């Protein structure tokens, strides 16, 4: 059960996030990130985020994906968290299909090395309507990218600055997704990928859960590249479930 700080009780944890106007001024993809961290900013425990996410946050993590056209995640996070294909409850699948969308969004994995477990369910058991995408630079430095049925390899190489984990600049990465008609991108990390998006001024919305714990790994929620400027965000929503806080921010329209 989630409760607004103002006292209003919410039964549907997804409700406060449904009606956000996710149209980016000037066009392009809207990038939403969903992250969880401890009170000291640690984003993992023993190399995994799972111990920080439980109850309403774990439910929100699963359901938030219904709002996205594609779920973007770095290869290291895929390996550490044992990512599988996206599953949504029947009601949300039907809701998406009624709106003319695939029943689930695809996962798009950003990788430089293509050192992935190509036999994992993420690649072999994805929904046929939303096959997994693999985004990489030209072409997966020094490695042969295997041909996996149902997996789409997207080479999005360019000469842009600040390449993300796959050797692709944030602009080229998001342009490749926009070319496929994905208007809302949900980034689930990791911290380096998210930091590159922020530094490129391409993070529009951050949903941050603060778990009531201190400790864990010395890994922040966002790892900014050297020399990255400060980016300002406005708080749009606060909710709580017990001692856990749910915060929703949007980038300041004036760039502060």
C-alpha positions in Angstrom: 0.0 0.0 0.0 1.4 3.4 -1.0 0.4 6.6 0.7 1.1 10.2 -0.4 2.9 12.4 2.0 -0.2 14.6 2.0 -2.2 11.7 3.3 -4.1 10.4 0.3 -4.0 6.7 0.1 -3.2 5.0 -3.2 -4.1 1.4 -4.0 -2.6 1.3 -7.5 1.2 2.1 -7.3 1.3 2.9 -11.0 -1.5 5.5 -10.8 0.7 8.6 -10.0 2.9 7.9 -13.0 0.2 7.2 -15.7 -0.9 10.7 -16.5 2.5 12.4 -17.0 2.8 14.3 -20.2 5.9 12.6 -21.7 6.4 14.8 -24.7 9.9 16.3 -24.9 10.1 20.0 -25.9 11.7 20.2 -29.2 11.0 16.6 -30.1 12.9 13.4 -29.6 12.6 10.5 -27.2 11.5 11.1 -23.6 13.9 9.4 -21.3 12.6 8.2 -18.0 14.8 6.4 -15.4 13.7 4.3 -12.6 16.3 3.7 -9.9 16.5 2.7 -6.2 19.2 3.4 -3.6 19.8 3.4 0.1 19.9 6.5 2.3 23.7 6.8 1.6 23.1 6.7 -2.2 24.3 3.1 -2.6 22.7 1.4 -5.6 23.6 -2.2 -4.9 24.3 -4.8 -2.2 26.8 -7.5 -3.1 26.7 -6.4 -6.7 23.0 -6.5 -7.1 20.1 -4.1 -6.6 17.7 -6.7 -5.5 18.3 -6.4 -1.8 17.3 -2.7 -1.9 14.0 -3.3 -3.8 11.1 -5.0 -2.1 7.4 -4.6 -1.5 5.8 -1.6 -3.3 9.1 -0.7 -5.0 9.5 -4.2 -6.5 5.9 -4.0 -7.7 6.5 -0.5 -9.2 9.6 -1.7 -10.9 7.7 -4.4 -12.7 4.7 -2.3 -13.6 6.5 0.9 -14.6 7.6 -0.9 -17.7 4.0 -0.8 -19.0 4.5 2.9 -19.6 7.5 2.6 -21.8 8.0 1.9 -25.5 11.4 0.3 -24.8 13.4 -0.6 -21.7 17.1 0.5 -22.0 19.7 -1.2 -19.8 23.5 -1.6 -19.8 25.1 -5.0 -20.4 26.8 -5.1 -16.9 23.4 -4.6 -15.3 21.9 -7.4 -17.5 24.7 -9.7 -16.3 24.6 -8.7 -12.6 20.8 -8.8 -12.2 20.2 -11.9 -14.4 17.7 -10.0 -16.7 15.0 -12.0 -18.3 12.2 -11.0 -20.8 9.6 -8.5 -19.6 6.4 -9.9 -18.2 3.3 -7.8 -17.5 0.0 -8.6 -15.9 -2.8 -9.5 -18.3 -4.6 -6.2 -17.6 -1.7 -4.1 -18.6 -0.9 -6.2 -21.6 -4.6 -5.7 -22.8 -4.4 -2.0 -22.0 -1.3 -1.7 -24.2 -2.8 -3.7 -27.1 -6.0 -1.6 -27.0 -3.8 1.4 -27.5 -2.2 -0.2 -30.5 1.1 -1.0 -28.8 2.9 -4.4 -28.4 1.7 -6.3 -25.2 5.2 -5.7 -23.6 8.0 -3.3 -24.5 11.3 -4.8 -25.7 14.5 -4.7 -23.8 17.4 -2.8 -25.5 20.8 -3.9 -24.2 23.8 -1.5 -24.6 27.0 -3.4 -25.0 30.6 -2.7 -26.2 32.0 -6.2 -26.1 28.9 -8.3 -27.0 30.0 -10.6 -24.1 26.5 -11.7 -23.2 24.9 -15.0 -22.4 23.1 -15.4 -25.7 21.3 -18.5 -24.4 19.7 -16.7 -21.5 15.9 -16.3 -21.5 16.3 -12.5 -22.2 17.3 -13.5 -25.8 15.6 -16.9 -26.2 12.3 -16.3 -24.5 11.3 -12.7 -25.3 7.8 -12.0 -26.4 7.7 -12.6 -30.2 6.0 -9.2 -30.6 8.9 -7.5 -28.8 12.2 -9.2 -29.5 15.3 -8.1 -27.5 17.4 -5.4 -29.1 21.2 -5.3 -28.8 22.7 -1.8 -29.3 26.4 -1.5 -30.0 29.1 0.4 -31.7 30.6 -0.7 -35.0 30.4 -3.6 -34.6 30.9 -4.9 -31.1 34.7 -4.2 -30.9 36.7 -7.2 -31.8 34.0 -9.7 -31.3 31.6 -11.5 -33.6 28.0 -10.8 -32.7 26.1 -14.1 -33.1 23.0 -14.5 -35.1 20.3 -15.3 -32.5 16.8 -15.9 -33.7 14.4 -13.2 -32.6 17.2 -10.8 -31.5 17.8 -7.6 -33.4 21.4 -6.2 -33.5 21.4 -2.4 -33.9 24.8 -0.8 -34.8 24.5 2.8 -33.8 28.1 3.9 -34.1 29.0 7.6 -34.5 31.8 10.0 -33.7 29.8 11.7 -30.9 31.4 12.7 -27.6 30.9 10.8 -24.4 30.1 7.3 -25.7 28.1 5.1 -23.4 29.0 1.5 -22.6 28.4 0.3 -26.1 30.8 2.9 -27.7 27.8 4.9 -28.8 27.1 8.5 -28.0 23.8 9.2 -26.1 22.5 11.1 -29.1 23.1 8.2 -31.5 21.7 5.7 -29.0 18.5 7.5 -28.6 18.2 8.3 -32.3 18.4 4.6 -33.1 15.5 4.0 -30.8 13.5 6.9 -32.1 14.0 5.6 -35.7 12.2 2.5 -34.5 9.3 4.5 -33.2 10.1 4.4 -29.5 8.9 7.7 -28.0 9.3 6.8 -24.3 12.5 5.2 -23.2 12.7 3.7 -19.7 16.3 3.4 -18.5 17.0 0.9 -15.7 20.7 1.7 -15.4 23.3 1.0 -14.6 24.8 4.1 -13.1 27.4 4.7 -15.9 24.8 4.5 -18.6 22.5 6.8 -16.7 25.3 9.2 -16.0 26.1 9.5 -19.6 22.5 10.3 -20.4 22.4 13.0 -17.8 25.6 14.6 -18.9 24.2 14.7 -22.5 21.1 16.5 -21.1 18.9 13.6 -22.2 17.4 12.5 -18.9 13.9 14.0 -18.7 12.4 12.2 -15.7 13.8 10.3 -12.7 11.8 8.1 -10.5 13.9 7.4 -7.4 13.1 5.1 -4.6 14.9 5.7 -1.3 15.2 2.5 0.7 15.5 3.0 4.5 18.9 1.4 4.7 22.6 2.4 4.9 25.5 0.3 3.7 25.9 -1.8 0.7 28.4 -1.3 -2.2 30.2 2.0 -2.9 28.3 2.3 -6.1 26.2 5.5 -6.6 22.8 5.7 -8.3 24.4 7.8 -11.1 28.1 7.8 -12.1 28.8 11.0 -14.0 31.6 11.3 -16.5 34.6 13.6 -15.5 33.7 17.2 -15.9 30.0 16.7 -16.2 28.0 19.8 -15.4 25.4 20.0 -12.7 21.9 19.1 -14.0 18.8 20.5 -12.2 15.6 18.6 -11.6 12.2 19.6 -10.1 10.4 17.5 -7.6 6.9 16.6 -9.0 5.7 13.8 -6.7 6.4 12.3 -3.3 4.9 9.2 -1.8 5.7 6.7 0.9 5.2 3.1 1.7 6.2 2.5 5.4 9.7 3.9 5.7 10.4 3.9 1.9 10.1 7.1 -0.1 9.1 7.4 -3.8 10.3 10.5 -5.5 9.5 11.7 -9.1 11.6 14.4 -10.6 11.5 16.1 -14.0 14.4 18.0 -15.6 14.1 21.8 -15.2 12.7 23.2 -18.4 15.3 26.0 -18.3 18.1 23.5 -18.0 19.1 24.6 -14.4 
